[in-house]
């Protein structure tokens, strides 16, 4: 399970972006979005100039949250894959590591079967990347908690001398 406070470095972001670019090409998608469950856009690939990426990220996270409520009512833990079909465009939404949302927008140039196959493979690779990021974030938090704060050594006398 991924934590809420992941710290992503440039190299890790590049790995994620490379995976999204590969998925974009192999699935014949129009646009791909990677969003966290809070609705924050992590990355996007494709033609986003006509799309309000902030709104799409928030609405996608809201869609996952609403569907999670339906899943609980039905006795499921969560639905990990959602699909919406429109007249021109379709969107395939999937969860990665129960914390990250991958949205693939595609049209008639692709097919649901192709998208599902490519997303499944990409999700496995992205899950490993996010697990590594989570592990590094956890290790960094543990290192910080074992290091004593320099302010912990200050006494009331030290404070009085500083400000007195």
C-alpha positions as CSV (number, residue, x, y, z in Angstrom):
1,X,0.0,0.0,0.0
2,X,1.3,3.4,-0.9
3,X,1.5,6.2,1.7
4,X,0.0,9.6,1.2
5,X,3.3,11.5,1.4
6,X,5.5,10.2,-1.4
7,X,8.6,12.1,-2.4
8,X,9.4,11.6,-6.1
9,X,12.7,12.6,-7.5
10,X,13.5,13.5,-11.1
11,X,14.9,10.1,-12.0
12,X,11.7,8.4,-10.7
13,X,9.5,10.9,-12.5
14,X,11.4,10.1,-15.7
15,X,10.8,6.4,-15.3
16,X,7.1,7.0,-14.8
17,X,7.0,9.4,-17.8
18,X,8.8,6.8,-19.9
19,X,6.3,4.1,-19.0
20,X,3.4,6.5,-19.8
21,X,4.9,7.4,-23.2
22,X,5.4,3.7,-24.0
23,X,1.7,3.0,-23.0
24,X,0.6,6.0,-25.0
25,X,2.2,4.6,-28.2
26,X,1.3,0.9,-27.7
27,X,-2.3,1.6,-26.9
28,X,-3.0,4.2,-29.6
29,X,-4.4,6.4,-26.9
30,X,-5.2,10.1,-27.3
31,X,-4.2,11.1,-23.8
32,X,-3.0,9.5,-20.6
33,X,-3.2,10.9,-17.1
34,X,-1.7,9.8,-13.9
35,X,-3.4,11.2,-10.8
36,X,-3.3,10.5,-7.1
37,X,-6.5,9.7,-5.2
38,X,-6.6,13.3,-3.9
39,X,-7.0,14.5,-7.4
40,X,-3.5,15.9,-7.9
41,X,-2.2,15.5,-11.5
42,X,1.1,13.6,-11.4
43,X,1.8,13.4,-15.1
44,X,0.1,13.4,-18.5
45,X,1.1,12.3,-22.0
46,X,-0.6,13.1,-25.3
47,X,-2.6,16.1,-26.6
48,X,-3.8,17.9,-23.6
49,X,-4.2,21.4,-25.0
50,X,-8.0,21.2,-25.2
51,X,-8.4,19.6,-21.8
52,X,-8.6,21.2,-18.4
53,X,-6.2,18.8,-16.8
54,X,-6.8,20.0,-13.3
55,X,-10.6,19.5,-13.6
56,X,-10.0,16.1,-15.2
57,X,-7.7,15.0,-12.5
58,X,-10.1,16.0,-9.8
59,X,-13.1,14.5,-11.5
60,X,-11.3,11.2,-12.1
61,X,-10.4,11.0,-8.4
62,X,-14.0,11.8,-7.5
63,X,-15.2,9.1,-9.9
64,X,-12.9,6.5,-8.1
65,X,-14.2,7.7,-4.7
66,X,-17.8,7.4,-5.8
67,X,-17.3,4.0,-7.3
68,X,-15.5,2.9,-4.1
69,X,-18.7,3.8,-2.2
70,X,-20.7,1.6,-4.7
71,X,-18.2,-1.2,-4.2
72,X,-18.6,-1.1,-0.5
73,X,-22.4,-1.2,-0.8
74,X,-22.0,-4.3,-2.9
75,X,-19.6,-6.0,-0.5
76,X,-16.5,-5.3,-2.6
77,X,-13.3,-3.7,-1.3
78,X,-12.9,-1.5,-4.4
79,X,-13.4,-1.7,-8.2
80,X,-9.9,-1.4,-9.6
81,X,-11.0,-0.8,-13.3
82,X,-13.6,1.5,-14.7
83,X,-14.6,2.1,-18.3
84,X,-16.8,4.9,-19.7
85,X,-17.8,4.7,-23.4
86,X,-18.8,7.9,-25.3
87,X,-19.8,8.7,-28.8
88,X,-16.3,9.8,-29.8
89,X,-14.0,9.1,-26.9
90,X,-13.7,6.4,-24.2
91,X,-11.9,6.4,-20.9
92,X,-10.4,3.5,-19.2
93,X,-9.5,4.2,-15.5
94,X,-7.5,1.8,-13.3
95,X,-5.9,1.9,-9.9
96,X,-2.2,1.4,-9.4
97,X,-1.2,0.3,-6.0
98,X,-4.5,1.4,-4.5
99,X,-3.2,5.0,-4.4
100,X,-2.5,6.2,-8.0
101,X,-5.1,6.4,-10.8
102,X,-4.2,5.8,-14.5
103,X,-6.7,7.3,-17.0
104,X,-6.4,6.4,-20.7
105,X,-8.6,8.4,-23.1
106,X,-8.9,6.7,-26.5
107,X,-11.1,6.8,-29.6
108,X,-12.0,4.4,-32.5
109,X,-8.4,4.2,-33.5
110,X,-7.9,1.8,-30.6
111,X,-10.0,-0.8,-28.9
112,X,-10.9,-1.6,-25.3
113,X,-9.2,-5.0,-25.6
114,X,-5.9,-3.4,-26.7
115,X,-6.1,-0.7,-24.0
116,X,-6.8,-3.2,-21.3
117,X,-3.9,-5.5,-22.3
118,X,-1.4,-2.6,-22.5
119,X,-2.7,-1.0,-19.3
120,X,-2.3,-4.3,-17.4
121,X,1.3,-4.6,-18.5
122,X,2.1,-1.0,-17.8
123,X,0.4,-1.2,-14.4
124,X,2.7,-3.9,-13.3
125,X,5.7,-1.8,-14.1
126,X,4.3,1.4,-12.7
127,X,3.3,-0.5,-9.5
128,X,7.0,-1.5,-9.0
129,X,8.1,2.1,-9.6
130,X,5.7,3.5,-7.0
131,X,6.5,0.7,-4.5
132,X,10.2,1.7,-4.8
133,X,9.2,5.4,-4.3
134,X,7.1,4.5,-1.3
135,X,10.0,2.4,0.2
136,X,12.5,5.3,-0.3
137,X,10.0,7.7,1.3
138,X,9.5,5.5,4.3
139,X,13.3,5.0,4.7
140,X,13.7,8.8,4.6
141,X,11.0,9.3,7.2
142,X,12.7,6.7,9.4
143,X,16.1,8.4,9.0
144,X,14.6,11.8,9.9
145,X,12.8,10.5,13.0
146,X,16.1,8.9,14.3
147,X,18.0,12.1,13.8
148,X,17.6,14.4,16.8
149,X,16.4,17.9,15.9
150,X,19.0,20.5,16.5
151,X,16.4,22.4,18.4
152,X,15.9,19.6,20.8
153,X,19.3,20.4,22.4
154,X,18.2,24.0,23.3
155,X,17.4,24.7,26.9
156,X,15.4,27.5,28.4
157,X,18.7,29.2,29.4
158,X,19.8,29.1,25.7
159,X,16.6,30.7,24.6
160,X,16.9,33.4,27.3
161,X,20.5,34.1,26.1
162,X,19.4,34.3,22.5
163,X,16.5,36.7,23.1
164,X,17.4,38.2,26.5
